[in-house]
Amino acid sequence: MNSRHQASVDAGGSQAPLSSKSRRGPKSLPDWVHPKWAKTILPTLTHALYISKDPFEEFKSLSPSFIATVQKVFDLVYPHAMHDVTEGDAVLEEVSCQMSHPHELT
């Protein structure tokens, strides 16, 4: 297991795991993710897509480069989250879904 863990401590000190087993959609993400999800995470990832040298390869869902990009953005927006973005992860699944269906962005 690597040095990161799949939970974060919110301002109140409680942990909220990032599990993909809950229902799909932004509501499946922990409350601490929501304030920056639609106004920071998604636009930043969209910008990364637009400036990508090879978007059809680098933004293939579940490709190593896509996962790395999502991880970089997540780390920038939530620097204290200590969360690994991995295949099957709620964050990655939600990003993949919303990047594939931009008309459904919330």
C-alpha positions in Angstrom: 0.0 0.0 0.0 1.3 3.4 -0.8 1.7 6.4 1.5 -1.7 8.0 0.7 -5.0 6.8 2.0 -8.5 6.9 0.6 -10.0 9.2 3.2 -9.6 12.8 4.2 -10.1 14.7 7.4 -12.6 17.5 7.0 -12.5 20.8 8.9 -14.5 19.2 11.7 -11.9 16.4 12.1 -14.1 13.5 10.8 -13.1 11.3 7.9 -15.1 10.8 4.8 -13.9 8.0 2.5 -14.0 8.3 -1.2 -15.7 5.1 -2.2 -17.3 4.3 -5.5 -19.7 1.9 -4.0 -22.3 4.6 -3.2 -24.7 6.0 -5.8 -23.3 7.6 -8.9 -23.2 11.4 -9.5 -21.7 14.3 -7.6 -23.8 13.4 -4.6 -21.8 10.2 -4.2 -18.7 12.2 -3.4 -18.1 13.4 0.2 -19.4 16.8 1.3 -15.9 18.2 1.5 -15.3 17.7 -2.2 -18.5 19.5 -3.4 -17.6 23.1 -2.8 -14.9 23.0 -5.4 -16.1 20.2 -7.7 -18.2 22.1 -10.4 -16.3 25.4 -10.2 -12.7 24.3 -9.9 -12.1 20.5 -10.5 -14.2 20.2 -13.7 -13.1 23.4 -15.4 -9.5 22.7 -14.6 -9.7 19.2 -16.1 -11.5 20.7 -19.1 -8.7 23.2 -19.5 -6.1 20.4 -19.3 -8.0 18.6 -22.1 -8.0 21.6 -24.3 -4.2 22.2 -23.9 -3.3 18.5 -24.2 -0.9 17.6 -26.9 -2.8 14.3 -27.6 -6.2 14.6 -26.1 -7.5 11.4 -27.8 -4.8 9.4 -26.0 -4.2 11.4 -22.8 -7.9 11.6 -22.0 -9.0 8.1 -22.6 -10.9 7.0 -19.6 -8.8 5.0 -17.2 -5.6 5.5 -19.2 -2.5 6.1 -17.0 -2.1 9.6 -18.3 -5.8 10.4 -17.6 -5.5 9.1 -14.1 -2.3 11.1 -13.6 -3.9 14.3 -14.8 -6.9 13.8 -12.5 -4.5 13.1 -9.6 -2.5 16.3 -10.3 -5.7 18.4 -10.5 -7.1 16.8 -7.3 -3.8 17.4 -5.5 -3.8 21.1 -6.6 -7.4 21.7 -5.5 -7.3 19.6 -2.3 -3.7 19.7 -1.2 -4.4 18.1 2.2 -6.7 15.3 1.0 -4.0 12.7 0.7 -6.2 10.8 -1.8 -4.9 8.4 -4.5 -7.0 8.6 -7.6 -7.2 5.0 -8.9 -9.3 2.9 -11.2 -12.7 2.2 -9.5 -12.3 5.3 -7.3 -15.4 7.6 -6.9 -13.5 10.7 -8.0 -12.2 9.1 -11.2 -15.6 7.5 -12.0 -17.3 10.9 -11.6 -14.7 12.8 -13.6 -14.9 10.2 -16.4 -18.7 10.4 -16.4 -18.9 14.1 -16.4 -16.1 14.6 -19.0 -17.9 12.2 -21.3 -21.3 13.9 -20.8 -20.5 17.6 -20.4 -24.2 18.6 -21.0 -24.9 16.9 -17.6 -22.4 18.9 -15.6 -23.6 20.1 -12.3 
